[in-house]
Amino acid sequence: MKSIITGKTTVLGIIGSPLGHSLSPLMHNAAIEALGLDYVYVPFPVAPDRLGEVVLGLKHAGVAGFNVTIPHKAAIIPFLDELTPEAELAGAVNTVKKEGDLLLGDNTDGAGLLVSLKDDLSFAPGGAKILVLGAGGAARGAVAALCSAGAALVTIANRDRDRADELRGYFARLFPAINLRSACLDVLTSAEQLQQFDLILNATSVGMKNTSFDGFSRASLAGVGACFYDMVYVPSQTPFLEMAASNGLRAANGLGMLAAQGEIAFSLWTGCSPPPGLMKHSLLAVVKGN
Ligand code: NAP
């Protein structure tokens, strides 16, 4: 963090509720310090019923940009002036930049996921068959990014099957050339079904607090050759990833995605790239052992 804050210091931040667990201030302030920039990144806890007032306040208080996290990623859209195509497609905003008098909503989660898949698993979605678990905001952003990157087949599986169907319908209209399917989470109990996928991506909150998917066992992985990616990063080795790794499959958690989306947002706001690997290392130092 910048040690001396003056009247010229530019403020960046994050809005969400709750924010106590957020690692974004840590990694952004590490980058600010490493580059010697006159910026500071601060948390703004914002209750859902105060979102509109706060966004208007930030717009007029000289804040250069801010991140948006749970539960505001979709709800913030009506309070912004413009959206990037990525935010429009995902129906969610995780990064806001002040441009002149306007607030521009962007989504760097999708790009961050693609960077992490490449760096952590050497995986490229072009032509791939992918199973996305979940139908919430994170799954939506992931499906948008994977379809934009040319996946051949994307199956969306969710506990609430109706939400998976709805998401499948939305993306099928936008990407008619991609084979989009929906399923319930039972898919995780069938080795025969899992064998078709190149990537199995968890975009649910299952895994936080060490929770597991019902019925997902060693038997489910017989003959499976997919890579496994878990957007959850605390604990760093979820039961989902542990199962994959113990079967000799390549597996990575969502820490790389968190760092990569942060690097992209930081560059948008400041015009400077954080030192390579610095954000990820600052995160690893904190989550190590969790
Ligand atoms: P969300 O919109 O609240 O969606 C939650 C999803 O998890 C839904 O699909 C929900 O299924 C499913 N789910 C919750 N509890 C479940 C259970 N016990 N069994 C089966 N499914 C369950 O949340 P989100 O924003 O999509 O976030 C999802 C996860 O991604 C969170 O852990 C978040 O921290 C992580 N994430 C990580 C990054 C990163 O940078 N690594 C970025 C974004 C999000 P139903 O629809 O059936 O309720």
Residues whose N, C-alpha, C, O or C-beta is under 5 A from the ligand:
A	BS01	NAP	G134 A135 G136 G137 A138 A139 N158 R159 D160 R163 A203 T204 S205 V206 M231 V232 G254 L255 M257 L258
